[in-house]
Amino acid sequence: MATIRETILSYPSLDDCETYLDNVVMVKRRINGGDECTPDNIGQAMLCAADLYAMVVNSTDFSEGKLSITHPRSWYIQTAKGLYIEGGEPGKAAKIGKRIIVKGKAGNRW
């Protein structure tokens, strides 16, 4: 069986998020990543993955030369929302991906 940490990092595009997972997410959620992933704690692993996707949404795209590994922003948002809902935190799912609209007096005139 895999550990909780290995399970979280097996989600698509999360393998480069190890530092944030270890130093922020698992500390915040008080999870021992070395514990075996079981049906009883898979929900916590899913919530950690959702936290990582929420962090990735706010990151810049990665590209190196002609190599570019990205997903659309909407994919990260939908994946994080689904994991939050399935993990039992629907309130966070409702908040993620909200765009801030700033309205000024000038409108669209330049």
SULRAZI-V243682 format. One record per helix or strand of 3 or more residues. SS is the DSSP state (h for helix, s for strand). FROM is the first residue (numbers start at 1). TO is the last residue. If there is no record, write none. Layout:
# SULRAZI-V243682
{{SS FROM TO} {SS FROM TO}}
This chain:
# SULRAZI-V243682
{{h 4 9} {h 18 28} {h 42 57} {h 73 87} {h 90 95}}
